[in-house]
Amino acid sequence: MTKTTNSFASDAAPAVSGKAPSVKPHQRLTGERAERFGAYVVSLYSEPEPMAIRAICEKTGRSYGSIHRILKDAKVTMRSRGGKKASGTEEHRDDVE
């Protein structure tokens, strides 16, 4: 079995600088490490160059659900889903025969 390594910076790197705290895959996040990782995720999701949740998942190696929960726990205002609306959903006509 090969050992998986993360591309995260060391634990000493602050989230503000854009460096993720070192977190192994499937490692439980608690205490200060959870706070720093949460701040890092919020910084990725927020301005000036916001990332999508799925992109954050790829970057951090965490699941969509865990990233979504971290953002909700941090009381971040979630962005609406992107993409085009299906044609015809803008208006609905009842008078069409």
C-alpha positions as CSV (number, residue, x, y, z in Angstrom):
1,M,0.0,0.0,0.0
2,T,1.4,3.4,-0.9
3,K,1.2,6.4,1.4
4,T,-0.9,9.3,0.2
5,T,0.6,12.8,0.8
6,N,-1.2,16.1,0.8
7,S,0.1,19.2,-1.0
8,F,-0.8,21.3,2.0
9,A,1.7,23.6,3.7
10,S,2.9,22.9,7.2
11,D,0.7,23.4,10.3
12,A,2.5,26.6,11.1
13,A,1.2,28.3,7.9
14,P,-1.7,30.7,8.7
15,A,-4.9,30.5,6.6
16,V,-4.7,34.2,5.8
17,S,-1.7,33.7,3.6
18,G,-3.6,31.2,1.4
19,K,-1.8,28.2,2.7
20,A,-4.0,25.3,4.0
21,P,-3.2,23.7,7.4
22,S,-1.8,20.2,7.0
23,V,-4.7,17.8,7.0
24,K,-4.4,14.1,6.1
25,P,-7.3,12.5,4.1
26,H,-10.1,11.3,6.4
27,Q,-8.5,13.0,9.4
28,R,-11.0,14.4,11.9
29,L,-10.8,18.2,12.3
30,T,-11.0,19.5,15.8
31,G,-10.0,22.5,17.8
32,E,-7.5,25.0,16.5
33,R,-6.8,23.0,13.3
34,A,-10.5,23.0,12.5
35,E,-10.7,26.7,13.0
36,R,-7.7,27.4,10.8
37,F,-9.0,25.0,8.1
38,G,-12.4,26.6,8.3
39,A,-10.9,30.1,7.8
40,Y,-8.9,28.8,4.9
41,V,-12.0,27.3,3.2
42,V,-14.0,30.5,3.8
43,S,-11.1,32.5,2.2
44,L,-11.2,30.3,-0.8
45,Y,-15.0,30.6,-1.2
46,S,-15.0,34.4,-0.6
47,E,-13.7,37.4,-2.6
48,P,-11.5,38.5,-4.4
49,E,-11.3,35.4,-6.6
50,P,-14.1,33.0,-5.3
51,M,-13.8,29.3,-5.9
52,A,-16.7,26.9,-6.3
53,I,-17.3,24.4,-3.6
54,R,-16.3,21.5,-5.9
55,A,-13.1,23.3,-6.7
56,I,-12.4,23.7,-3.0
57,C,-13.0,19.9,-2.6
58,E,-10.5,19.1,-5.2
59,K,-7.9,21.5,-3.7
60,T,-8.3,20.3,-0.2
61,G,-9.2,16.6,-0.7
62,R,-12.3,17.0,1.5
63,S,-15.8,16.0,0.5
64,Y,-18.5,18.3,-0.8
65,G,-20.6,17.8,2.3
66,S,-17.7,18.6,4.7
67,I,-16.8,21.8,2.8
68,H,-20.5,22.8,2.6
69,R,-20.9,22.2,6.4
70,I,-17.8,24.3,7.2
71,L,-19.2,27.2,5.2
72,K,-22.6,26.9,6.8
73,D,-21.1,26.7,10.3
74,A,-19.1,29.8,9.5
75,K,-22.4,31.5,8.5
76,V,-21.2,32.3,5.0
77,T,-23.8,33.5,2.6
78,M,-24.0,30.8,0.0
79,R,-24.0,31.8,-3.6
80,S,-26.8,30.7,-5.9
81,R,-26.2,27.9,-8.3
82,G,-24.6,28.9,-11.6
83,G,-25.3,28.1,-15.2
84,K,-28.0,29.0,-17.6
85,K,-31.7,28.5,-16.9
86,A,-33.6,26.1,-19.1
87,S,-35.3,27.8,-22.0
88,G,-38.9,28.7,-21.2
89,T,-38.5,28.9,-17.5
90,E,-38.3,32.7,-17.5
91,E,-42.0,33.1,-18.3
92,H,-44.9,30.7,-18.4
93,R,-47.9,31.4,-20.6
94,D,-51.3,30.0,-19.6
95,D,-53.0,31.4,-22.7
96,V,-51.3,29.1,-25.2
97,E,-53.7,26.7,-26.9
